[in-house]
Amino acid sequence: MRRIFIIRHGRPTAVWGGGDADPGLDPTGTRQSVEAAVALLSLPSDQRPRAVASSPLRRCTETALPLAQALGVDIEIVPEVGEIPTPRHLAPAERGSWLRSAMAGTWSDIKGDIDYDAWRADIAEAVRARPGTAVFSHFVAINALVSLLEGSKTVVSFRPDHAAITTLKLDRAGLELVSIGAEAVTGVL
């Protein structure tokens, strides 16, 4: 059995719909990235991650950096664990309202030109292919994976806090949820 850790990025300098399509971390997010690395490195040696993967977006790669540096490894960029794709017909300014609507319902309720069930399966496959890895991702992508593993149809299964660590295991039976990360204490995403 191998562990896989899915970590939500630290707090960014801007939230979705805030004008910056690819914000980095704010000072709190930078502190959270270090705390996540310390938490993962404090695990027993046989459970610690040995590799680091990340969404291509800055807030994830910056959150992954302290762990990658401590492990002496490069960050593998994995587009499949990136943000939920916005339908192609939407203007960037419309993403915020579309995302709020999508998060309030079920996966089959999401309106768009993308197969979101296939997107969820792609996330699961990308994660499954990386035993022993800490994977840095996003709120909705983590929910996509957790809801798939739990057999839930709701888009938001839980509200992972910034830098929260969700633990999975991979064994002969496949990918299984061990524990969800700490949940956000406010409704702010």
PENOR-V665092 format. One record per residue. N is the residue number from 0. RES is the residue in three letters. OMEGA is omega in whole degrees, -180 to 180 (999 if undefined). BURIAL is + if it has 9 or more other ideal C-beta (glycine too) atoms within 8 Angstrom, else -. D_LAST is the distance of its C-alpha to the last C-alpha in whole Angstrom. Layout:
BEGIN
{{N RES OMEGA BURIAL D_LAST} {N RES OMEGA BURIAL D_LAST}}
END
This chain:
BEGIN
{{0 MET 178 - 33} {1 ARG 177 - 30} {2 ARG 171 + 27} {3 ILE -179 + 24} {4 PHE 177 + 20} {5 ILE -175 + 17} {6 ILE 174 + 15} {7 ARG 179 + 11} {8 HIS 175 + 11} {9 GLY -177 + 11} {10 ARG -178 + 9} {11 PRO 178 + 10} {12 THR 179 - 12} {13 ALA 177 - 11} {14 VAL -179 - 7} {15 TRP -176 - 9} {16 GLY -176 - 11} {17 GLY 175 - 12} {18 GLY 179 - 15} {19 ASP -177 - 15} {20 ALA -177 - 15} {21 ASP -178 - 15} {22 PRO 172 + 14} {23 GLY -178 + 15} {24 LEU 170 + 14} {25 ASP -179 - 14} {26 PRO 177 - 17} {27 THR 178 + 14} {28 GLY 178 + 13} {29 THR 177 + 17} {30 ARG 180 + 18} {31 GLN -180 + 15} {32 SER 177 + 17} {33 VAL 179 + 20} {34 GLU 178 + 19} {35 ALA 178 + 18} {36 ALA 179 + 22} {37 VAL 180 - 24} {38 ALA -179 + 22} {39 LEU 180 + 23} {40 LEU 179 + 27} {41 SER 177 - 27} {42 LEU 174 - 28} {43 PRO -172 - 31} {44 SER -180 - 33} {45 ASP 179 - 33} {46 GLN -178 - 29} {47 ARG 174 + 28} {48 PRO 178 + 27} {49 ARG -179 - 29} {50 ALA -179 + 27} {51 VAL 177 + 24} {52 ALA -176 + 22} {53 SER 164 + 19} {54 SER 179 + 18} {55 PRO -175 + 19} {56 LEU -173 + 16} {57 ARG -176 + 17} {58 ARG 177 + 14} {59 CYS -179 + 15} {60 THR 177 + 19} {61 GLU 177 + 18} {62 THR -179 + 16} {63 ALA -171 + 19} {64 LEU -179 + 22} {65 PRO 179 + 23} {66 LEU 179 + 24} {67 ALA 179 + 25} {68 GLN -179 - 28} {69 ALA 180 - 28} {70 LEU -178 + 29} {71 GLY -179 - 31} {72 VAL 173 - 30} {73 ASP 175 - 28} {74 ILE 175 + 25} {75 GLU 178 + 25} {76 ILE -176 + 23} {77 VAL -178 + 22} {78 PRO -178 - 21} {79 GLU -180 - 21} {80 VAL 179 + 18} {81 GLY 180 + 16} {82 GLU 175 - 13} {83 ILE -179 + 14} {84 PRO 176 - 17} {85 THR 175 + 17} {86 PRO -174 + 21} {87 ARG -176 - 23} {88 HIS -178 - 24} {89 LEU 172 + 21} {90 ALA 180 - 21} {91 PRO -179 - 18} {92 ALA -179 - 18} {93 GLU -176 - 17} {94 ARG -177 + 14} {95 GLY -179 + 12} {96 SER 177 - 14} {97 TRP -178 + 15} {98 LEU 177 + 11} {99 ARG 179 - 10} {100 SER -179 + 14} {101 ALA -177 + 14} {102 MET -178 + 11} {103 ALA -174 - 13} {104 GLY 179 + 16} {105 THR 180 - 18} {106 TRP -179 + 19} {107 SER 178 - 22} {108 ASP -174 - 21} {109 ILE 179 + 19} {110 LYS 178 - 21} {111 GLY -178 + 22} {112 ASP -178 - 25} {113 ILE 177 - 23} {114 ASP -175 - 24} {115 TYR 173 + 21} {116 ASP 176 - 23} {117 ALA 178 - 24} {118 TRP 178 + 21} {119 ARG 179 + 20} {120 ALA 178 + 24} {121 ASP 177 + 24} {122 ILE -179 + 21} {123 ALA -180 + 23} {124 GLU 179 + 26} {125 ALA 179 + 24} {126 VAL -180 + 23} {127 ARG -178 + 26} {128 ALA -174 - 28} {129 ARG 177 + 27} {130 PRO 180 - 28} {131 GLY -175 + 28} {132 THR 168 + 25} {133 ALA -176 + 22} {134 VAL -178 + 19} {135 PHE -170 + 16} {136 SER -170 + 14} {137 HIS -179 + 10} {138 PHE -175 + 8} {139 VAL 179 + 10} {140 ALA 177 + 13} {141 ILE 177 + 13} {142 ASN 177 + 13} {143 ALA 180 + 16} {144 LEU -178 + 18} {145 VAL -179 + 17} {146 SER 177 + 18} {147 LEU -179 + 21} {148 LEU 180 + 22} {149 GLU -178 - 22} {150 GLY -179 - 23} {151 SER 178 - 21} {152 LYS -178 - 20} {153 THR -179 + 17} {154 VAL -179 + 14} {155 VAL 177 + 12} {156 SER 177 + 14} {157 PHE -177 - 11} {158 ARG -179 + 8} {159 PRO 178 + 9} {160 ASP 175 + 8} {161 HIS 180 + 9} {162 ALA 176 + 12} {163 ALA -177 + 13} {164 ILE 175 + 16} {165 THR -174 + 17} {166 THR 177 + 21} {167 LEU 171 + 23} {168 LYS 178 + 26} {169 LEU 176 + 29} {170 ASP -178 - 32} {171 ARG -180 - 35} {172 ALA 180 - 33} {173 GLY -178 - 30} {174 LEU -178 + 27} {175 GLU 178 + 25} {176 LEU 176 + 22} {177 VAL 179 - 23} {178 SER 176 - 20} {179 ILE 179 + 17} {180 GLY 178 + 15} {181 ALA -179 - 13} {182 GLU 178 + 11} {183 ALA -178 + 8} {184 VAL 177 - 10} {185 THR 177 - 8} {186 GLY -179 - 6} {187 VAL -179 - 4} {188 LEU 999 - 0}}
END
